[in-house]
């Protein structure tokens, strides 16, 4: 999904590739559309864009869920507790 503001400016891209239905495109745009999707996936999973940090006990990380593609490696419960908190902040429109 590509989210735009009232002026048509792209404000976000969301991708859930495991649940992506077939692309709804005119037949002449289907092949280029799937090529573009494949390239987006290649970039999405390209390790050269990754930043990885292992948190120590007592540390936390905070990021803007709408600006950062994120994931995590497996979590070992025997290493300690994991606390995940979601916060939604609504910002005023700019520009």
Residue, then its C-alpha position, 0 to 999 in steps of 0.5 A: x500500500x502506498x499512502x499519500x497525503x491530500x496533495x498526492x505526496x507519498x507519505x508511506x509505503x507498507x508491504x506485507x508480502x506474505x499476504x499480498x494478493x495478485x496485483x490488480x493491473x491492466x494486462x500490459x502493466x502486469x509484467x512491469x508491475x511484478x518486476x518492480x515488486x521483485x526489485x522492491x523485495x530485493x532492496x527490502x531484504x538487501x543486507x547492505x541496508x541493514x543496521x543491527x544492534x544487540x541490546x544489553x539488559x536494561x537497554x531499549x530501542x525506539x523507532x518510527x514504525x512508519x519510517x523504518x523497515x524493521x525486523x528482529x532475529x529470533x528471541x531466546x526466552x531463556x536469555x531474559x524477558x522481552x517487553x514490546x510496547x506500541x505507542x501511536x503518536x499523531x503528528x500535525x500536518x506539515x507544509 
